[in-house]
Amino acid sequence: MKVLAAGVVPLLLVLHWKHGAGSPLPITPVNATCATRHPCHSNLMNQIRNQLAQLNGSANALFILYYTAQGEPFPNNLDKLCGPNVTDFPPFHANGTEKTRLVELYRIIAYLGASLGNITRDQKVLNPNALSLHSKLNATADIMRGLLSNVLCRLCNKYHMAHVDVAYGPDTSGKDVFQKKKLGCQLLGKYKQVIAVVAQAF
Amino acid sequence: MALFSAFQTTFLLALLSLKTYQSEVLSEPLSLAPESLEVSIDSARQCLHLKWSVHNLAYHQELKMVFQIEISRIKTSNVIWVENYSTTVKRNQVLRWSWESKLPLECAKHSVRMRGAVDDAQVPELRFWSNWTSWEEVDVQSSLGHDPLFVFPKDKLVEEGSNVTICYVSRSHQNNISCYLEGVRMHGEQLDPNVCVFHLKNVPFIRETGTNIYCKADQGDVIKGIVLFVSIFEEPKDFSCETRDLKTLNCTWAPGSDAGLLTQLSQSYTLFESFSGKKTLCKYKSWCNWQVSPDSQEMYNFTLTAENYLRKRSVHLLFNLTHRVHPMAPFNVFVKNVSATNATMTWKVHSIGNYSTLLCQIELYGEGKVIQKQNVSVKVNGKHLMKKLEPSTEYAAQVRCANANHFWKWSEWTRRNFTTAEAAPSEAPDVWRNVKSVQGHCVVTLFWKPLSKLQANGKILFYNVVLENLDRPSTLKLLSIPAPANGTELTLDRCSYQIHVTANNSVGTSPASVIAVSGDPGNKEVEEERVKGTEDGFCLSWKPQPGDVTGYVVEWCERPGDPLCDLQWKNLGPNTTSTVVSSDAFRPGVRYNFRIYGISTERIPYLLEKKTGYSQELVPSDNPQVLMSNLTSYSFTLSWKDYAAESQPGFVQGYSLYLKSKAARCLPGSEKAVLSDDSICCKYKIDNPKQKTFVVENLQPASFYEFFLTPYTSVGEGPQGAFTKVTTPDEYSHILIRIILPMIFSILLIMILCYLKSQWMKEKCYPDIPDPYKSSVLSLIKSKENPRLTIMNVKDCIPDAIEVINKQEGTRKSLTETEPTKPTYLYLLPTEKSHSGPGPCICFENFTYNQAASDSVSCGHVPVTPKAQPSQLGLLTSSENVPKALGKNYVNSLGEIPAGETNLNYVSQLASPMCGDKSSLPTNPPEPALCSEYKTQMAIPMGLASPPSITLLDEGEHDH
């Protein structure tokens, strides 16, 4: 449940906020109507592509900022500490239909958004003076929120999908500090790898 | 006896009951052993928590017991800790005890056992140990999981300088594990084949975000690590307490450094006073208030304790309350009885005890500086008289106090401003005058300098000017000039006056300043001397006057070019003969004029000397306009009489004349000089600044020169200007002019006459119908071979004769070389006599054209050689054939002329029929008029004119 309190619930509240909101929303509402809070942009796919390109463009810089801020042994042992060994990361098939790709993208961004929330929270405590890292993390999370909204709009408008089942990564709040640093590094390494493939697929 | 028996029975019963009770409680000592021992782990703090109870105690029984606890590591025989823990035990009470391990508990298996004993004085016979409990094993390694490598302790927080033990647990025996701290490998001790321990001593503080310690295996991708947080926690500094009112103590301190990521919010400060035993938890990190006890406690011993997650830090302070009094600022501060020179300051202080005295300090500020400082002892009310003040001056007075007996700190200042009263001006104004004579009157302009603040003693309201006529002493005239005027103008008659000037404020009048004006202005002519200024000003000196002189005055204008001039003066004593005049208004390049006056005993100024000079001389600002005159072949004269040397920013000492010429050497009186543009020229130096003309001599005729004249001062020459060009005239040019001009005039005159008489000239020189008698050919013929030749008369023509002219073929001679040919006449008809005179016919030939033509046909006569074929002649005689032949040749000339023969041969035509042409006689009898007729020239091709093809032109071909 900690994962919900940490990053997922605020994220979903933002995404699914409607008039009368205040009671907790189900993560995947079964009977949710396919309606969006705001009218979708006319050129959604273009916006999605741009947002993916934006994320892809900044992913490597974020990765470098992160592992540099963690100190030794991270910068010199990237393969061992920051390898993209994230077991439960949602899959992505670049050769699938647009609908499939959008659904998979939605899952990936939801997963990444939650994980990024955990990383941001941890780094504010562990590296309170790494302001550029915080700023980059926040900016990336902002873009992801917008991207998730656009993907949802697209799924809703074109494919009439009201909800997508999503999964989230492990919560780091109970981990020790070194493990937090390592998990964050692995996640960002994976993010850098995946976002390049996804951006290419759209 | 019965009573004794009863008592004995009772005693025995009681003893029996006690025995029974004792047998109930203590009959089985093993039953007081600790039971239900449980051991748990707090990994964060690396603690073992023990929990047990003693069951076999009686209800409500409470005994002091001691428990001996043994802790072994790895194996039970390896006991690493033994401790006796004493406590009071109740029945079924859960007892707790904790032990912090230096070694991370995950690194090794731990076992715990304990036993207990009664440690109560009531039952000393029961003080023996119970049996040991069984070993309780604590093995965290078994629950770690399946990772190949672990490092402990996680997120350990230690204080800087402490010792830390770190270990790793490896699941593989084969791998070599190496561990690093900040990139430096650590060397440890093998606890068992899978566990290695590292002892870090005196750990340093590296950063707030912790220190990464990691271990990695030689094989595989395994890296595991921990973060060690090191905290710095210093004791508080500058701990101090004081009181301001003897009711409250205010203690302050500077918190020591407390660096460490996880410890920032865990600080707390406690103040403890040992004499009273009171303690207070401070709300703030740097200060705390303490209520002074009403029981007249004098001595205080404070302990300030700072505490964080890891440890405590304390500082102590022992003091007497009366020695730590920081008085409140004085109040009810007033400045009273303010006169021109005195004022009294009064104030009150807060009492700090019945018998204490305060020391108060008074400071008097004038114009931002402390001018008086005084200490005064005060009980409650303070008073201080401030003397020697200046009239009409603003002052500030301030007072502060401290404990006189045991000085601790001054109170804050309390400040008051005040202004002293005015007084009459103390000094006479400094007066000077300027005297001019206008229309028989004496116009006196009086100037005075405003009194300084110290002299004025208040605000000057007006100036009184009293005019005393020295010739009529009883006549006085009073003028009142309101301030802030610094002068006035008076129109006086020729009489002598003495002028008294006084300054007045609201309190009184200043002493009078006296100056006299005589009837004679006394502006005698004094020669002006030059004086050199320096950075410090002008150093002026003058000769002492033999008579009685009451003083000297130096007068000058600070703005010489300005009509208002800004007149300045300086009063000097009678024994002074020099002074330095300096002013911020002096500017470089400005000429200042100084006048030195002596003041007679009658207070009449008279001019002694004049001085002039520059505070700093500059180079001339402009160059003179030079006029050139008297230009000859060898010299010219330059003049610059309009140049105002006095207006230059320096004394002009002379002039430099630069002369450029093609000559390599400079003329006598000049020297070579290099200009700013690196060109070389000759320089004449004119040392006399009054010389305004210069003759440049020894020049070359018909030569080009350039000159440039510039003045110079002691600093340098004037600005570089343009050179003026001049060319000396040729030596003979005047002669040429005397000849050429009249010639040109004459030619012009002739041309005008010719134009006016053009008709006459035409008739005379080139008439439309030339007069053969005036022909040059005729004259040529006459003059050469046949002087008898003359114009043929018609009657002289012999119609039956052909004149044949012999001509040598193949000779080409010019006209001038042409030998005259002898004409030969073939007489077609017998003549009566041989005609030996000149030929009867004349032809005109144009010699201007083709040489070949002139060679081949020297005349219009048909050249007929003696061998001429009759057929050819026949052709010639046939007038019908002429056009035919002409047409044929003409066609040829157009279509068949070779490229090299395209020259035209112009032949001057002779009128036909030719004289003596017999064939033409029957049809065209000769007419005298035709003989001398000119025919229009016609261009014919060379071929037509060349022999032997002979062509004649008939009249029809001429009339175009």
Interface residues (C-beta under 8 A of the other chain):
Chain A: Q70 G71 E72 P73 F74 N77 D79 K80 L81 G83 V125 L126 N127 P128 N129 D176 V177 F178 K181 K182
Chain B: V151 K154 D155 Y180 E182 G183 E208 T209 G210 N212 Y214 K216 D221 V222 I223 K224 G225 I226 V227 L261
